[in-house]
Amino acid sequence: MGIMLAVAGSLLIWNGVNRRFKTGSDRPNQTASESPLNVEASSYQEGAIPRIVVRGLDFAPLHPVEQAQHLDRQDLSLEAHPTTEKSVDAPGTITKSPPQETIRTDRPDLTGLITDTPTPLKDPHKRLLIDWLAGFDWSDTEIAQLRRHLSDPRAAFRPEVLKVNVNHVESEDLYTQHLTSESVEMCLEFWETQGKKITTAAAPDKIPPEIILSILKVETNLGKYPGRESVFNVYWSLSLADNPRILNEILPQKGSGSDDDERKRLKRRAAWARSQLRDLLYMSRRGTGVDPLGTVGSWAGAFGLPQFIPTSYRAYGRDGNGDGVIDLDDIEDAVASIAHYLEVNGWPKGKSLKRQRKALLRYNHSTFYADCILALSDSLSHRLNGLQPIQ
């Protein structure tokens, strides 16, 4: 009798976990009917999810319906990486079919995510984060997974990240360094070895190769500097930025209302960071043996050659070399993802500079950034004509 009761109890627990996953209660989203993108839920097969790899991480992106629901959010999660506080609108209707790479029908392995005896967290900032998220709509599964990652010795609170987010100001000087003859020569040398891959990967979305080259140069210096911060640490640290205790630590009172704008900015950034952290955990949960701390990027949480954030990666990441995975450190996948991002966000079929600039501003909201990309690409276009890549 005791054995039968134990088995019955185990089945009840498993069914409860299974129901939670199947209903998606650990990752709430809007219903398809609420999305302005008009993506029909019935047009996609359940479980048709391509595999993705970023710096050795293996996970699945948004289901196309979930992608449409996610893009409906009116917040900063639509940008490739955050630089300013300018708000953005949904990018419009997605008409492309979802990529069909390696199809995965397996359910995520929840082993180790749900436990009756969570690992104690000694770091006060880590404990503060768990307590702080209790005031938001995070599920038990998400909290359990987050706690497990916070228990990793690589997880560390990064107050420097908070300060950078407070003090960072976009300026023209940040981009003029890319508008030199040396930068042009670097791009041309890169083109000689990678030109064929760039042309092939960008072709489906008809994005000019000089635009792709310019973005790769400005974002990561053609892959030489993708960033050194743990993306997980960036997001969980920044998720605390609107906690009163942390606000007072990094923004001590300076007088009557002197830091109000900075506090408001940190509150917006904290809400944004929580959405990115949530997506990073979700992507990890959809794979097996995934370590979110293994992804490194910028102080803003952007990673890979094109410097995507998790929401952009899940929505726009593409397999450019046909190997069935999406790796943003691979040149072909990075190029295909950049091209798809720009195409979905309004890159014109003609040569309208106004519309090109508008699409680039969706990639990065800095006007200095958009002007730099257009200027550098203009210099490159004259030099690329007749220059045949070696391979």
KEFI-52640 format. One line per 8 residues: number of its first residue (from 1); their letters; for each residue x, y, z of N, C-alpha, C. Coordinates in steps of 0.02 Angstrom, whole numbers. Layout:
KEFI-52640
NUM> A> X Y Z X Y Z X Y Z ~ ...
//
This chain:
KEFI-52640
1> MGIMLAVA> 42 -61 0 0 0 0 43 63 0 ~ 96 61 43 140 120 46 173 134 -21 ~ 193 81 -56 225 90 -121 176 119 -171 ~ 114 95 -170 63 121 -217 50 194 -204 ~ 46 214 -140 35 285 -125 93 327 -148 ~ 154 302 -140 213 340 -161 213 351 -236 ~ 196 296 -274 194 301 -347 140 350 -369 ~ 80 345 -337 26 390 -354 46 462 -340
9> GSLLIWNG> 80 474 -284 102 542 -268 151 568 -319 ~ 197 526 -342 246 547 -392 213 565 -457 ~ 162 525 -477 126 540 -539 91 607 -534 ~ 61 620 -476 27 685 -468 75 743 -474 ~ 134 736 -444 184 790 -449 206 799 -521 ~ 221 743 -555 243 749 -625 189 780 -669 ~ 126 757 -660 72 785 -700 65 860 -689 ~ 75 881 -626 71 952 -611 124 991 -648
17> VNRRFKTG> 187 965 -647 241 998 -683 228 998 -758 ~ 204 940 -782 192 934 -854 137 982 -876 ~ 84 988 -835 30 1035 -854 56 1106 -854 ~ 98 1122 -805 124 1190 -802 163 1207 -865 ~ 205 1160 -888 244 1175 -948 199 1180 -1009 ~ 154 1132 -1016 112 1131 -1076 68 1193 -1082 ~ 47 1219 -1026 5 1279 -1029 46 1342 -1032 ~ 112 1335 -1025 155 1394 -1030 149 1440 -972
25> SDRPNQTA> 127 1415 -913 116 1459 -857 180 1488 -830 ~ 238 1458 -849 300 1486 -824 327 1540 -871 ~ 293 1555 -926 315 1608 -971 254 1642 -1000 ~ 219 1683 -961 156 1712 -984 166 1759 -1043 ~ 119 1756 -1089 119 1801 -1147 47 1818 -1164 ~ 39 1864 -1210 -28 1880 -1234 -53 1823 -1278 ~ -117 1820 -1287 -145 1771 -1335 -133 1797 -1405 ~ -134 1750 -1454 -120 1769 -1523 -170 1821 -1548
33> SESPLNVE> -232 1816 -1524 -282 1863 -1547 -270 1934 -1525 ~ -229 1943 -1471 -215 2009 -1446 -158 2043 -1483 ~ -121 2004 -1523 -63 2031 -1557 -83 2068 -1621 ~ -55 2127 -1634 -70 2164 -1695 -35 2134 -1756 ~ 8 2083 -1745 46 2056 -1801 7 2005 -1841 ~ -51 1985 -1815 -97 1941 -1852 -64 1876 -1874 ~ -27 1845 -1830 1 1779 -1845 -47 1726 -1820 ~ -71 1684 -1864 -121 1634 -1845 -88 1577 -1806
41> ASSYQEGA> -116 1563 -1747 -87 1511 -1705 -94 1443 -1738 ~ -147 1432 -1776 -160 1366 -1805 -113 1351 -1863 ~ -76 1400 -1888 -34 1390 -1947 34 1361 -1931 ~ 48 1349 -1865 112 1322 -1846 104 1258 -1808 ~ 150 1212 -1819 147 1146 -1787 179 1149 -1718 ~ 144 1124 -1668 171 1123 -1600 237 1085 -1598 ~ 287 1115 -1567 352 1082 -1560 400 1094 -1617 ~ 379 1131 -1670 424 1144 -1726 471 1201 -1708
49> IPRIVVRG> 523 1185 -1670 566 1237 -1643 638 1223 -1664 ~ 671 1269 -1700 740 1258 -1721 788 1263 -1662 ~ 845 1232 -1669 896 1232 -1618 942 1291 -1626 ~ 966 1318 -1571 1008 1378 -1572 1069 1367 -1529 ~ 1126 1393 -1551 1186 1390 -1510 1219 1459 -1508 ~ 1235 1483 -1449 1272 1545 -1441 1330 1531 -1394 ~ 1390 1537 -1419 1450 1523 -1378 1443 1456 -1341 ~ 1420 1405 -1378 1414 1339 -1348 1348 1327 -1313
57> LDFAPLHP> 1304 1378 -1307 1240 1368 -1276 1191 1339 -1327 ~ 1148 1296 -1304 1102 1261 -1349 1031 1271 -1324 ~ 990 1308 -1363 922 1318 -1342 878 1333 -1402 ~ 813 1338 -1390 766 1349 -1444 739 1420 -1440 ~ 726 1452 -1498 700 1520 -1499 624 1520 -1489 ~ 596 1578 -1495 523 1584 -1490 488 1544 -1543 ~ 435 1511 -1524 387 1485 -1573 361 1545 -1611 ~ 349 1540 -1678 328 1598 -1717 269 1635 -1686
65> VEQAQHLD> 220 1600 -1658 164 1634 -1627 187 1672 -1566 ~ 230 1640 -1526 256 1673 -1467 298 1733 -1486 ~ 333 1728 -1543 373 1784 -1567 328 1844 -1581 ~ 272 1832 -1614 226 1887 -1629 199 1918 -1565 ~ 184 1874 -1517 159 1900 -1453 212 1942 -1419 ~ 274 1919 -1421 327 1954 -1387 340 2022 -1419 ~ 338 2025 -1485 351 2088 -1519 298 2140 -1506 ~ 243 2119 -1476 189 2166 -1462 204 2207 -1399
73> RQDLSLEA> 257 2189 -1361 272 2227 -1301 294 2298 -1319 ~ 268 2346 -1283 286 2416 -1294 342 2435 -1246 ~ 402 2407 -1255 457 2426 -1213 522 2421 -1252 ~ 578 2427 -1219 642 2429 -1253 666 2361 -1277 ~ 627 2309 -1267 651 2242 -1284 654 2230 -1359 ~ 632 2277 -1400 633 2267 -1472 699 2287 -1504 ~ 742 2322 -1467 804 2344 -1498 857 2290 -1495 ~ 904 2292 -1542 957 2242 -1542 999 2247 -1480
81> HPTTEKSV> 1013 2306 -1458 1046 2317 -1394 1031 2387 -1371 ~ 1022 2399 -1306 1000 2464 -1282 1056 2515 -1279 ~ 1042 2576 -1304 1091 2629 -1298 1059 2693 -1272 ~ 996 2704 -1288 962 2763 -1264 895 2742 -1235 ~ 858 2791 -1209 794 2776 -1178 735 2792 -1224 ~ 748 2803 -1288 695 2819 -1334 649 2759 -1343 ~ 584 2770 -1339 536 2715 -1345 528 2695 -1418 ~ 505 2633 -1429 496 2608 -1497 428 2576 -1502
89> DAPGTITK> 404 2570 -1563 340 2537 -1577 354 2468 -1604 ~ 302 2428 -1606 308 2362 -1636 329 2369 -1708 ~ 373 2325 -1734 402 2334 -1801 355 2320 -1858 ~ 295 2296 -1846 249 2284 -1901 238 2211 -1914 ~ 199 2195 -1963 180 2126 -1977 239 2086 -2003 ~ 249 2027 -1974 300 1982 -1999 269 1937 -2052 ~ 296 1940 -2111 268 1901 -2166 310 1841 -2184 ~ 371 1838 -2155 414 1782 -2173 394 1718 -2137
97> SPPQETIR> 405 1662 -2169 392 1598 -2137 447 1585 -2086 ~ 431 1550 -2032 482 1535 -1982 535 1489 -2010 ~ 598 1495 -1986 651 1453 -2011 638 1380 -1994 ~ 656 1336 -2039 647 1264 -2027 715 1231 -2027 ~ 748 1234 -1969 812 1200 -1963 800 1135 -1927 ~ 843 1119 -1879 834 1058 -1841 771 1062 -1800 ~ 724 1017 -1811 660 1019 -1777 666 981 -1711 ~ 644 1013 -1657 648 982 -1592 578 973 -1564
105> TDRPDLTG> 563 913 -1543 497 900 -1514 503 881 -1440 ~ 564 882 -1413 573 863 -1344 550 918 -1297 ~ 529 898 -1239 510 946 -1188 571 964 -1147 ~ 572 1022 -1115 631 1041 -1076 640 997 -1015 ~ 703 987 -997 718 947 -938 715 992 -877 ~ 666 981 -834 657 1023 -775 696 997 -715 ~ 737 945 -726 774 917 -670 819 970 -639 ~ 814 978 -575 857 1026 -541 827 1096 -537
113> LITDTPTP> 773 1108 -574 742 1174 -573 691 1180 -517 ~ 658 1126 -502 607 1127 -449 632 1082 -392 ~ 641 1110 -335 667 1073 -278 636 1099 -214 ~ 627 1053 -167 599 1073 -102 651 1103 -56 ~ 715 1093 -73 769 1119 -31 815 1163 -74 ~ 795 1226 -88 836 1270 -129 903 1285 -97 ~ 954 1294 -139 1021 1309 -114 1022 1377 -80 ~ 1047 1381 -19 1050 1446 15 1096 1494 -22
121> LKDPHKRL> 1076 1557 -26 1116 1608 -59 1149 1651 -5 ~ 1214 1653 -5 1250 1692 45 1256 1765 26 ~ 1261 1779 -38 1268 1849 -60 1204 1887 -47 ~ 1207 1943 -11 1145 1981 5 1110 2009 -56 ~ 1148 2024 -109 1117 2050 -170 1077 1996 -205 ~ 1102 1934 -203 1066 1879 -234 1002 1865 -196 ~ 1006 1866 -129 945 1856 -90 896 1913 -102 ~ 922 1973 -109 879 2031 -122 842 2023 -188
129> LIDWLAGF> 877 1998 -239 845 1988 -304 787 1939 -300 ~ 798 1882 -266 745 1832 -260 685 1863 -224 ~ 697 1900 -170 643 1932 -133 608 1985 -176 ~ 648 2022 -214 621 2077 -256 576 2050 -311 ~ 595 1995 -341 555 1967 -396 489 1938 -372 ~ 483 1926 -307 420 1902 -279 364 1952 -290 ~ 383 2015 -299 333 2067 -311 312 2072 -384 ~ 342 2032 -427 325 2031 -498 294 1964 -515
137> DWSDTEIA> 276 1953 -577 238 1892 -595 284 1835 -616 ~ 339 1825 -580 384 1769 -595 356 1706 -564 ~ 360 1651 -601 333 1587 -578 383 1552 -532 ~ 359 1500 -498 403 1460 -455 459 1428 -496 ~ 443 1406 -557 493 1375 -600 548 1424 -618 ~ 529 1485 -636 578 1536 -653 622 1554 -594 ~ 591 1563 -536 628 1580 -475 677 1524 -457 ~ 653 1462 -462 697 1405 -446 756 1401 -492
145> QLRRHLSD> 744 1412 -557 799 1411 -605 848 1468 -592 ~ 821 1527 -579 863 1585 -565 906 1573 -504 ~ 876 1545 -452 913 1530 -390 971 1482 -404 ~ 957 1432 -446 1010 1384 -462 1069 1417 -497 ~ 1055 1463 -544 1108 1498 -579 1144 1547 -534 ~ 1107 1578 -488 1138 1625 -441 1185 1588 -393 ~ 1173 1523 -383 1216 1484 -340 1283 1468 -372 ~ 1287 1478 -437 1350 1467 -473 1401 1520 -451
153> PRAAFRPE> 1464 1500 -438 1514 1548 -416 1529 1603 -467 ~ 1511 1591 -530 1522 1643 -581 1471 1699 -578 ~ 1415 1687 -543 1364 1738 -537 1387 1791 -487 ~ 1389 1854 -509 1414 1907 -466 1375 1972 -478 ~ 1361 2007 -425 1328 2072 -431 1377 2122 -461 ~ 1355 2161 -510 1399 2206 -546 1375 2278 -539 ~ 1393 2312 -484 1373 2382 -476 1401 2427 -530 ~ 1458 2407 -559 1487 2447 -613 1440 2451 -672
161> VLKVNVNH> 1403 2397 -684 1355 2396 -739 1300 2447 -727 ~ 1277 2451 -665 1225 2500 -648 1250 2570 -659 ~ 1312 2583 -639 1339 2651 -646 1347 2670 -720 ~ 1369 2622 -760 1375 2635 -832 1308 2651 -862 ~ 1257 2614 -842 1190 2626 -869 1164 2695 -847 ~ 1186 2718 -790 1165 2785 -768 1203 2839 -805 ~ 1268 2828 -814 1311 2882 -838 1321 2882 -914 ~ 1304 2827 -947 1317 2823 -1019 1276 2875 -1058
169> VESEDLYT> 1310 2911 -1101 1278 2961 -1143 1302 2951 -1215 ~ 1256 2945 -1260 1274 2938 -1331 1304 3003 -1356 ~ 1357 2997 -1395 1389 3056 -1424 1418 3039 -1492 ~ 1429 3089 -1531 1457 3079 -1598 1528 3050 -1595 ~ 1565 3068 -1541 1634 3046 -1535 1640 2970 -1529 ~ 1587 2937 -1504 1589 2865 -1498 1592 2830 -1565 ~ 1572 2865 -1618 1566 2834 -1683 1614 2861 -1736 ~ 1640 2921 -1726 1685 2949 -1777 1749 2908 -1784
177> QHLTSESV> 1767 2870 -1732 1827 2829 -1737 1821 2776 -1791 ~ 1759 2761 -1812 1749 2711 -1864 1749 2742 -1934 ~ 1750 2807 -1937 1747 2841 -2002 1817 2864 -2022 ~ 1862 2817 -2027 1931 2832 -2045 1952 2787 -2103 ~ 2006 2805 -2136 2031 2764 -2191 2054 2696 -2165 ~ 2080 2695 -2103 2100 2632 -2073 2041 2585 -2064 ~ 1984 2612 -2043 1924 2571 -2035 1901 2543 -2101 ~ 1904 2583 -2153 1884 2560 -2219 1929 2503 -2242
185> EMCLEFWE> 1994 2510 -2231 2041 2458 -2251 2029 2394 -2213 ~ 2013 2400 -2147 1998 2341 -2107 1937 2304 -2135 ~ 1886 2342 -2154 1826 2311 -2183 1841 2277 -2249 ~ 1884 2308 -2290 1900 2279 -2355 1940 2214 -2346 ~ 1985 2213 -2297 2023 2152 -2284 1976 2096 -2259 ~ 1930 2115 -2218 1880 2066 -2193 1838 2040 -2251 ~ 1821 2085 -2297 1781 2066 -2355 1817 2016 -2400 ~ 1882 2023 -2405 1921 1978 -2449 1916 1906 -2426
193> TQGKKITT> 1911 1895 -2361 1908 1826 -2335 1837 1803 -2319 ~ 1792 1850 -2307 1724 1831 -2286 1670 1855 -2334 ~ 1690 1887 -2388 1642 1918 -2433 1589 1872 -2462 ~ 1610 1813 -2484 1562 1766 -2514 1510 1743 -2463 ~ 1533 1731 -2401 1486 1711 -2349 1437 1768 -2333 ~ 1463 1828 -2331 1420 1886 -2317 1368 1895 -2371 ~ 1390 1892 -2433 1344 1902 -2490 1289 1849 -2490 ~ 1309 1786 -2479 1260 1731 -2480 1211 1736 -2423
201> AAAPDKIP> 1235 1751 -2363 1192 1753 -2305 1144 1812 -2305 ~ 1166 1868 -2336 1125 1928 -2337 1077 1929 -2396 ~ 1089 1886 -2446 1050 1888 -2508 975 1880 -2499 ~ 950 1832 -2457 877 1824 -2452 840 1887 -2432 ~ 871 1929 -2391 838 1990 -2368 859 2052 -2407 ~ 904 2041 -2456 925 2095 -2502 954 2155 -2466 ~ 994 2142 -2415 1028 2196 -2379 1098 2204 -2409 ~ 1117 2265 -2429 1183 2276 -2460 1240 2253 -2415
209> PEIILSIL> 1290 2221 -2443 1346 2196 -2402 1383 2251 -2365 ~ 1386 2311 -2395 1421 2365 -2362 1387 2387 -2297 ~ 1321 2379 -2294 1284 2394 -2233 1301 2342 -2179 ~ 1303 2279 -2200 1320 2224 -2154 1391 2235 -2127 ~ 1438 2249 -2171 1507 2260 -2150 1512 2318 -2101 ~ 1476 2371 -2114 1478 2430 -2071 1451 2414 -2001 ~ 1397 2376 -1998 1368 2358 -1934 1417 2314 -1894 ~ 1447 2265 -1928 1495 2221 -1894 1555 2260 -1869
217> KVETNLGK> 1576 2311 -1908 1633 2351 -1887 1616 2393 -1825 ~ 1560 2425 -1825 1541 2469 -1770 1523 2429 -1708 ~ 1490 2373 -1717 1466 2334 -1660 1523 2299 -1622 ~ 1565 2263 -1658 1616 2222 -1624 1685 2227 -1656 ~ 1696 2279 -1695 1759 2287 -1731 1774 2224 -1771 ~ 1724 2202 -1808 1728 2143 -1851 1743 2079 -1811 ~ 1713 2076 -1752 1719 2016 -1711 1777 2017 -1663 ~ 1818 2069 -1664 1877 2071 -1620 1860 2090 -1549
225> YPGRESVF> 1803 2124 -1539 1785 2144 -1472 1710 2134 -1460 ~ 1689 2073 -1444 1618 2060 -1432 1595 2077 -1362 ~ 1642 2098 -1319 1625 2114 -1250 1654 2063 -1202 ~ 1657 2083 -1137 1688 2039 -1087 1643 2028 -1026 ~ 1584 2056 -1026 1540 2048 -968 1498 1984 -974 ~ 1485 1953 -918 1437 1898 -916 1368 1927 -927 ~ 1334 1906 -980 1268 1933 -995 1219 1919 -937 ~ 1224 1861 -908 1181 1844 -851 1193 1893 -794
233> NVYWSLSL> 1255 1908 -779 1270 1954 -724 1246 2025 -739 ~ 1250 2045 -802 1225 2111 -822 1151 2116 -807 ~ 1113 2065 -828 1040 2070 -823 1015 2062 -751 ~ 1046 2017 -713 1019 2009 -645 1040 2068 -601 ~ 1098 2096 -614 1119 2155 -576 1074 2214 -592 ~ 1061 2224 -656 1019 2280 -677 946 2270 -657 ~ 926 2208 -647 857 2195 -626 842 2224 -557 ~ 894 2238 -519 886 2266 -452 889 2342 -451
241> ADNPRILN> 898 2372 -509 911 2444 -511 854 2487 -484 ~ 793 2461 -484 738 2501 -457 719 2481 -386 ~ 759 2437 -356 748 2421 -286 771 2480 -244 ~ 730 2503 -196 748 2563 -157 817 2560 -125 ~ 836 2502 -100 901 2495 -68 957 2507 -119 ~ 951 2476 -178 1003 2484 -228 1003 2555 -257 ~ 944 2583 -265 941 2652 -289 979 2699 -243 ~ 971 2689 -179 1006 2732 -131 1080 2719 -128
249> EILPQKGS> 1100 2656 -144 1171 2640 -144 1207 2673 -203 ~ 1177 2670 -261 1212 2696 -320 1194 2767 -336 ~ 1139 2792 -307 1119 2861 -317 1104 2894 -250 ~ 1155 2908 -211 1143 2941 -147 1109 3008 -156 ~ 1071 3027 -106 1033 3090 -111 1080 3149 -122 ~ 1066 3188 -172 1108 3245 -188 1072 3312 -175 ~ 1011 3306 -153 973 3367 -144 904 3359 -171 ~ 865 3410 -169 795 3407 -190 788 3393 -264
257> GSDDDERK> 769 3330 -280 752 3312 -349 810 3312 -397 ~ 872 3316 -372 929 3322 -417 942 3259 -457 ~ 921 3201 -430 934 3139 -466 870 3105 -488 ~ 815 3141 -493 751 3111 -513 755 3079 -582 ~ 786 3114 -629 791 3087 -697 831 3022 -698 ~ 885 3020 -660 926 2960 -658 888 2902 -627 ~ 849 2916 -576 809 2864 -544 756 2837 -592 ~ 725 2882 -628 674 2860 -677 706 2818 -731
265> RLKRRAAW> 765 2838 -752 799 2800 -804 817 2730 -779 ~ 841 2725 -717 858 2660 -689 797 2616 -680 ~ 741 2646 -663 680 2607 -656 658 2578 -723 ~ 663 2618 -775 646 2592 -842 695 2537 -863 ~ 760 2550 -849 810 2501 -868 802 2435 -829 ~ 782 2441 -766 772 2381 -725 716 2338 -752 ~ 661 2370 -771 604 2333 -799 625 2299 -864 ~ 664 2335 -904 689 2306 -967 735 2247 -953
273> ARSQLRDL> 780 2255 -904 828 2202 -888 793 2139 -864 ~ 740 2147 -825 703 2088 -802 672 2050 -859 ~ 649 2086 -910 621 2051 -968 675 2013 -1005 ~ 735 2042 -1010 791 2008 -1044 815 1948 -1003 ~ 820 1957 -938 840 1901 -894 791 1844 -900 ~ 728 1861 -902 676 1810 -908 682 1771 -973 ~ 696 1808 -1027 704 1774 -1091 767 1732 -1093 ~ 820 1755 -1062 882 1717 -1059 871 1651 -1022
281> LYMSRRGT> 834 1654 -967 818 1594 -930 772 1548 -970 ~ 725 1577 -1005 679 1537 -1045 717 1500 -1100 ~ 763 1534 -1133 802 1501 -1185 844 1444 -1156 ~ 871 1455 -1098 909 1403 -1064 865 1343 -1047 ~ 804 1358 -1025 758 1306 -1004 736 1263 -1063 ~ 738 1289 -1123 717 1251 -1181 771 1205 -1208 ~ 831 1209 -1181 885 1165 -1202 902 1115 -1148 ~ 960 1084 -1155 982 1036 -1104 1053 1053 -1085
289> GVDPLGTV> 1067 1056 -1019 1134 1071 -995 1157 1140 -1014 ~ 1113 1189 -1019 1131 1256 -1041 1157 1297 -982 ~ 1208 1335 -993 1237 1378 -942 1233 1451 -965 ~ 1183 1490 -943 1177 1559 -965 1238 1601 -948 ~ 1275 1583 -895 1333 1622 -877 1390 1615 -926 ~ 1385 1568 -973 1437 1558 -1022 1435 1608 -1079 ~ 1384 1649 -1083 1378 1699 -1136 1407 1765 -1112 ~ 1454 1792 -1149 1483 1857 -1132 1465 1909 -1184
297> GSWAGAFG> 1462 1971 -1163 1443 2025 -1209 1461 2093 -1180 ~ 1421 2142 -1198 1435 2211 -1177 1405 2226 -1109 ~ 1420 2286 -1084 1391 2309 -1021 1315 2315 -1026 ~ 1289 2320 -1087 1217 2326 -1097 1184 2258 -1106 ~ 1223 2203 -1105 1194 2137 -1112 1188 2112 -1183 ~ 1219 2146 -1231 1217 2124 -1301 1274 2076 -1315 ~ 1263 2026 -1358 1314 1975 -1369 1317 1954 -1442 ~ 1370 1919 -1459 1379 1894 -1527 1406 1948 -1574
305> LPQFIPTS> 1423 1928 -1635 1449 1975 -1684 1401 2033 -1697 ~ 1336 2022 -1700 1290 2078 -1712 1267 2113 -1649 ~ 1288 2089 -1590 1268 2119 -1526 1192 2121 -1518 ~ 1162 2063 -1516 1091 2056 -1503 1079 2046 -1429 ~ 1021 2067 -1405 998 2051 -1338 952 1990 -1345 ~ 935 1956 -1290 896 1894 -1295 831 1900 -1335 ~ 793 1954 -1323 729 1960 -1359 740 1967 -1434 ~ 790 2006 -1454 804 2014 -1525 831 1950 -1555
313> YRAYGRDG> 872 1915 -1517 899 1852 -1541 845 1801 -1554 ~ 798 1796 -1507 745 1747 -1515 698 1764 -1573 ~ 689 1829 -1585 643 1850 -1637 674 1852 -1706 ~ 739 1869 -1710 769 1881 -1775 828 1836 -1793 ~ 851 1795 -1746 907 1751 -1760 893 1703 -1817 ~ 941 1695 -1862 933 1652 -1921 994 1609 -1932 ~ 982 1550 -1961 1035 1504 -1979 1058 1521 -2049 ~ 1118 1551 -2054 1143 1573 -2119 1183 1522 -2157
321> NGDGVIDL> 1209 1471 -2122 1252 1422 -2157 1218 1354 -2166 ~ 1156 1348 -2144 1118 1287 -2156 1139 1227 -2115 ~ 1174 1239 -2059 1195 1181 -2019 1144 1163 -1965 ~ 1087 1197 -1965 1034 1179 -1918 1038 1213 -1851 ~ 1088 1256 -1841 1094 1293 -1778 1103 1367 -1793 ~ 1089 1408 -1743 1098 1480 -1750 1150 1502 -1699 ~ 1208 1519 -1723 1264 1538 -1681 1285 1609 -1700 ~ 1273 1657 -1657 1288 1727 -1673 1362 1742 -1674
329> DDIEDAVA> 1404 1694 -1657 1476 1703 -1665 1500 1675 -1731 ~ 1455 1645 -1769 1470 1621 -1836 1453 1677 -1885 ~ 1498 1692 -1932 1488 1749 -1976 1425 1743 -2019 ~ 1411 1684 -2045 1353 1676 -2088 1288 1683 -2048 ~ 1285 1654 -1989 1225 1660 -1948 1216 1733 -1925 ~ 1272 1765 -1907 1268 1835 -1886 1242 1880 -1942 ~ 1269 1870 -2001 1248 1910 -2059 1174 1898 -2075 ~ 1154 1835 -2077 1084 1819 -2091 1038 1851 -2040
337> SIAHYLEV> 1059 1852 -1977 1018 1880 -1923 1013 1956 -1929 ~ 1069 1989 -1944 1068 2062 -1955 1022 2079 -2013 ~ 1031 2043 -2068 991 2056 -2128 917 2047 -2114 ~ 900 1994 -2078 830 1982 -2062 802 2036 -2017 ~ 841 2058 -1969 820 2111 -1923 802 2174 -1963 ~ 847 2194 -2008 836 2255 -2046 777 2248 -2094 ~ 771 2190 -2125 717 2179 -2174 649 2183 -2139 ~ 643 2150 -2082 580 2151 -2045 563 2221 -2021
345> NGWPKGKS> 615 2259 -2004 604 2326 -1977 606 2381 -2029 ~ 590 2363 -2091 576 2414 -2141 631 2435 -2188 ~ 683 2394 -2196 734 2412 -2244 703 2417 -2314 ~ 713 2473 -2348 677 2484 -2412 706 2442 -2469 ~ 663 2427 -2517 686 2391 -2576 725 2437 -2622 ~ 709 2502 -2620 746 2550 -2660 804 2580 -2622 ~ 822 2642 -2639 880 2675 -2609 861 2735 -2567 ~ 803 2732 -2535 781 2787 -2493 823 2791 -2430
353> LKRQRKAL> 865 2843 -2425 907 2852 -2367 866 2863 -2304 ~ 809 2896 -2312 766 2909 -2254 741 2844 -2224 ~ 719 2798 -2266 694 2734 -2241 750 2689 -2218 ~ 809 2693 -2249 866 2656 -2225 885 2679 -2155 ~ 887 2743 -2146 904 2771 -2081 853 2751 -2028 ~ 790 2750 -2047 737 2730 -2001 746 2658 -1979 ~ 763 2614 -2026 774 2543 -2009 834 2535 -1963 ~ 887 2574 -1976 947 2570 -1933 932 2596 -1863
361> LRYNHSTF> 888 2644 -1858 869 2670 -1792 829 2619 -1752 ~ 800 2570 -1785 768 2516 -1749 820 2468 -1721 ~ 876 2463 -1756 931 2420 -1733 966 2452 -1673 ~ 976 2516 -1677 1006 2555 -1622 976 2624 -1625 ~ 948 2647 -1569 909 2709 -1569 950 2772 -1571 ~ 1015 2766 -1576 1058 2825 -1579 1062 2852 -1650 ~ 1048 2916 -1657 1054 2947 -1724 1127 2949 -1746 ~ 1173 2955 -1698 1244 2954 -1715 1263 2886 -1744
369> YADCILAL> 1234 2834 -1716 1247 2766 -1740 1223 2759 -1813 ~ 1161 2777 -1825 1132 2769 -1892 1171 2809 -1944 ~ 1190 2870 -1927 1228 2912 -1974 1297 2883 -1987 ~ 1327 2854 -1935 1393 2823 -1944 1389 2763 -1990 ~ 1339 2720 -1982 1332 2662 -2025 1323 2683 -2098 ~ 1281 2732 -2109 1269 2755 -2178 1332 2786 -2208 ~ 1369 2824 -2169 1429 2856 -2194 1483 2805 -2210 ~ 1493 2758 -2165 1544 2706 -2177 1526 2662 -2235
377> SDSLSHRL> 1462 2644 -2240 1440 2601 -2296 1448 2636 -2363 ~ 1438 2702 -2363 1447 2740 -2424 1519 2738 -2448 ~ 1566 2743 -2400 1637 2739 -2417 1654 2669 -2443 ~ 1624 2619 -2412 1639 2551 -2432 1611 2533 -2500 ~ 1552 2558 -2516 1518 2540 -2579 1561 2557 -2640 ~ 1598 2613 -2635 1640 2633 -2692 1701 2587 -2699 ~ 1723 2558 -2643 1782 2517 -2644 1766 2443 -2658 ~ 1705 2423 -2641 1687 2352 -2651 1675 2335 -2723
385> NGLQPIQ> 1656 2383 -2763 1644 2371 -2834 1707 2344 -2868 ~ 1703 2285 -2894 1759 2255 -2929 1808 2219 -2884 ~ 1798 2223 -2817 1842 2189 -2771 1813 2119 -2757 ~ 1845 2069 -2783 1820 2001 -2776 1848 1968 -2713 ~ 1805 1940 -2672 1829 1906 -2612 1870 1845 -2631 ~ 1919 1829 -2589 1963 1772 -2602 1926 1706 -2595 ~ 1881 1701 -2545 1845 1639 -2533 1774 1653 -2512
//
